[in-house]
């Protein structure tokens, strides 16, 4: 019955035209973000004043974040009806622009994460071991000094090292791509294209600037731009699945319910005009998880309909302010998240129907 209602919602969106790819709008946003990024980057390289140079890097980071989040839509084939257009923009935005492997991203994010968000043992977005624990199950396995660190120190240490966020994704990208290329049973044409784009990254962001500035300055700029991206990219990607309100569930043979899994493990967050533009629809994560191949420019208009559907069908639909969501991200390092044994228990907990939820409410 629920899937029939969901099909009816999808049909309603089709009548409104929201299933059509908004290619022009998405590409226009991409070009604007690209122009902002390059303008700021040139300022950083060219300005003798340190104040103007670092202002340029801040401007460039805003544009760079816009490029990365906009490219996310293309990786889901949400920009165009033509696959080659989505692929081209995806290769430009991830491997060439940020040195992030597209084949790695599609495996980790689209194949795994979207199929099993916050399912521990499958989706590894919460897995920071051995450096940090984020769930009660991980905490219970610790002893001695390790437990002291996780319980009292990690909450202060984690925010200090977020600047390495994108560097770690780059490392994972190269490891994944190298293993795929070395394995004849896995190696595909897409991996070779990925390697080409990943290699051209160094030409674009170090080789070309070396025509105008010393190598050391070009290398410094390329390193700084990735470090600057770490915090804002985490601030866009993490609020949807990290706060306690975005539940976690243990891997198992429990009955699969697509709608319950996506809504129980995901929350939305509110942004202003500038934040909304640079998020490229990622603040509407529930809409994105239910309709991943839609152009993100429609999510705002879809949101009231999706909320009404969830409320009518008994699925959670949570939205919080961006600042609140960011604070709650870091709260999981002070108070790790519980992991539900199965999806039904998680759903009941969120709806306040389980014995545990009732006891907590009474307390």
N, C-alpha and C positions, 0 to 999 in steps of 0.2 A: 504493500500500500504506500509506504514512504517513498519508494523509488518511483512509483507511478505519479505521486505528487511532485517529486523532483523533476520528472520528465515534463510535467505540465508547466513547472516553473521555467524550465529550459525552453519550452515551446513559446511561452509568453515573452521571453527575452528575444527569441527569434522574430516574433511579430514586431517587436520594438526596434529590430535591426541591430541589436547589441552583439549578435553572433558574427557580424561582418567585421573583417579586419580593418581597423582604422589606420591604414598604412601611412597616409599623409600626415596625420596628427602625431603618430609615434615617431616617424622619421624627422619631422620638424623639431620635436623635443630633443631628439638625439643630436641633430646638427647644432642646435643652440647650446646644449651642454658641451659639445665638442669645441665650439668656438670659445666658450668661457674658459674651458680647461687650457686650451692652447694659448689664449691671451694671457692668462695668469702665469703660465709656465714661462713664456717669453719674458714677462716682467721679472720673474725670479732670476732668470739667466742674465738679463741685460741691465737691470737697475743696479747702480753702484750703491745707492742708499739701502742699508739693511732693512730699514722700515718698509720701504716700497717693495723690496725683494720678497720679504716674508708675507707682506700683504698679497703680493702676486701669487705666492704658493697657496695661501688660504683661498683665493679666488679660484685657482686652478683645481684645488681639492674639491670645491663645490661642483665645478663642472665635471670633474673626473667621476665623482660619486653619481652624478646624473647619467653619465655614459654607462657606467656599470649597471645601475638599476634599470635603465632603459633596455639595455642588452638582455637583461633577464627575460623580458617579454619575448624577444626574438628566439631565445633558447627554447621557449615553450611553443614556438611556431605561432605566436600571437600577433606578429607584426604584419604579415602578409599571407595571402593564400598560396603564394609561390614559395616552395621549399627552399629554392636556391637563394631567394632574398633573405629569408630568415637565417640560413646558414652563413651567408656572406656577412651580414650584420653581426652574427654571433662570433664569427672568427675575428672580425675587426674589434669588437668590443671586449672580448675576454683574452684570447691569447696575444693579440697584437697590442692591445691597449693596456692590459694589466698583467700580462704574463701568467694568466690562469688558463689551464688546459680546458678546452671545450669538452673533449671526450671524458675527462675526469669529472667535470661539472655535471654533465648529462647523466653519468652513472651515479654519482653521489647524491645529486639533488633531485633529478627528475625520476630516475629509475627506483632509487631507494627511498629518499626522504618523502616524496609525494605519495608513495604507496604505503608507507608506514611511519608517519610523523610521530616522533616521541615514543616509538616502540623500542624499548631498551633491548639491546642485543641485535637490532637491525639498523635503526637509524642512529648514527654515531655522533650527531650534532651536540649531544650533551656529554660526550666522552672526552674529558680533559685529563684522564689519568695518565701518568702518576702525579701530575702536578697539582691537580685540583679534583675535588669530588663535588658533585652537584645533586646526588640523590642519597636518600637514607640508606639504600641497599649498599652503596659504595662505602658510606661512612661506617656501617656495621662491620665491614671487613678490615677496618684499620685498627692498629694497636699502638701503644706507647707514644713515642715522639711524633710518629706520623699522624696519629689521631689528634694530638695537641696542635700540630701545624694546621691540619684541616679544620679543626674546630675553632681555632683562635687567630690564625695568621693569614690563611688564604684569602679571606675577605678583604684584607688590606693589600695583599700582593697582586691579586688579579687585575684590578684597575690600572696598576702601574705598568703592566707589560702588554696592554692591549695594542700598543703601537706595532707589535710584531704579528698581529692578526693576519694581515695579507701575506706577509713573508711565509708564514706557515702554510697558507693555502697554496702559495707558489711552490713550496717544497713538495707538498702532497701531489700537486699537479705533475711535477717532473717525475716523481717516483712512479705514479700511476702510468704516465705516458711511456716512460722507459721500459717498464715491465711489459706493457702491451706490445711495444715495438719489438722486443726481444723474444716474444712468444708467437711463433707462427700460427698457432691455433686462435689467437686473439687479434692478431694484427690485421687492420683494415685500412682502406684508403683514407678514412677519416683521421686515423692516427698520424699518417704522413702529412696530411694537410695541417693538422694540429701542430706537428713539429715545425713545419715551415713557418706558420704564423708565430709560434713561440720564439723561434729564432729571429724573425724579423723584428720582434720587440726590441732586441738589443740594438739593431740598426736604427730603428726609429727614435729611441729614447736616449741613446748614447752616441751612436755613429753620426747621425745628422747634427745634433748639437755640437759635436766636435769640429764641425766645419766652421763654427763661429766662436767657440769658447774652448779653453784648455780641457783635455781629457778629464783631469781631476774634477773640474767644475761640472762637467757633464755627468760624471759618475755620481757625484754628490747629489746633484739635482734629481737624478733617477732614483736614488736611494731614499731621499727625503720625501719624494712624492708618494712612494709606497708606504712609508712610515706614517705620513699624514693621513692616508686613506684608512688606516687601521681603526681608529676610533669612530669616525662617522659611519663607516660601512657596518661595523658591529652594531652601532646604534640603530641602523635601519633593519638589519637582518634578525637581530636577537629578540626584540620585544614580542614577536609573534608566538614564540615557542618556549621561552625560558622562564617567565614568571610562574609562580606557583599555580596561578589560575589556568595555565596551559598544562593540562595533566600529562603524566607519563604512565605508560602501561607496560607490564612485563611481556616479553615475547612468549608466545604460547599457542595452543591450538583452540583458543576461544573463538566463538562465532564472529566472522568478519562483518562489520557494518560500515560501509564506506562513509555514510553521512555522519554517523556518531563518531567515528575515528577522526575525521577531519575537523569537526566542530569542537570535540572535547579537548583536543590537543592544540588548539589554535585560538589566538585572540587578535582583535584589531586594535589600532591605536590612532588617536586623532593628531592631526598636524595643522599648522598654519599654511599660508599660501606658499612661502618659499620651501618649507619642509615638504609639503604635498607634492610640489613639482619634482624635487630631487629624489623623492621616494619612488616615483614612477609606479604608483598603485600598490606598493608593498605594504602600505599602512592598512590596506583592505585585504588582509591575509585570508580571512574566511572565504571571501568571494574568490580570491585567487585559488585557494585549494579546492573549492567546489567547481570552479570554471577556469582551469589553469591555462587553456589555450585561447582565452578571450583577450582582446586588446585591453590593456590596463586603463585606458582613458574612459572606459565604461563603468568601472567598478564603483565609482561614487554614486552613479545613478542606479546601479543594481543593488546597492547596499540596503535601502529600506525594504525592498522586496525580499531579499535574502533574510533579513532580520525577521520580517513577518512570517516567512516560511518556517524558520527555525522555532520561533515562539509557538506557532500553530502545531508543529509536529513534535514538540518536546525536546528539541536539541538546544544546547547552550549557544548563546551568541553574546560574547563579551567584548566591550570596547572600553579602553581607558586612555587617559591623556598620555602623550608621549613621555613627558617627564616622569609621571607615575610609573609607566612601564619600564623606563630605564632604571629607576630606583629598585623596582621589583626584580629586575635581572640580577643585580648585585646581591639582592637578599638571599638568593639560592646558595650563595657561597658562605653566608652566615647561618642559614637554616636550610639544609639540603631538602630537595623535594621528595615526597613520598612516591612510591611506584605502585600503582594498582595491579592486582593479580590478573585482571582481565578487563576487557572493555566495558562489560555490563556494570561491574563494580565502579569503574571510573565514571561512567555516565550517571549512575545513581548518586555517587558522591557529589558530583557537580550540581545535580538537581536537588540535593538535600534529602534523598530518599533512603540512603544506606544507614545502617545502625551507627557506623562510625561518624557519619556526618551529623546524625541526630544528636549523638552524645556531645560532639563538639559544639553544636548550636546551643544545647542546653547549658553547657559549661560557660 
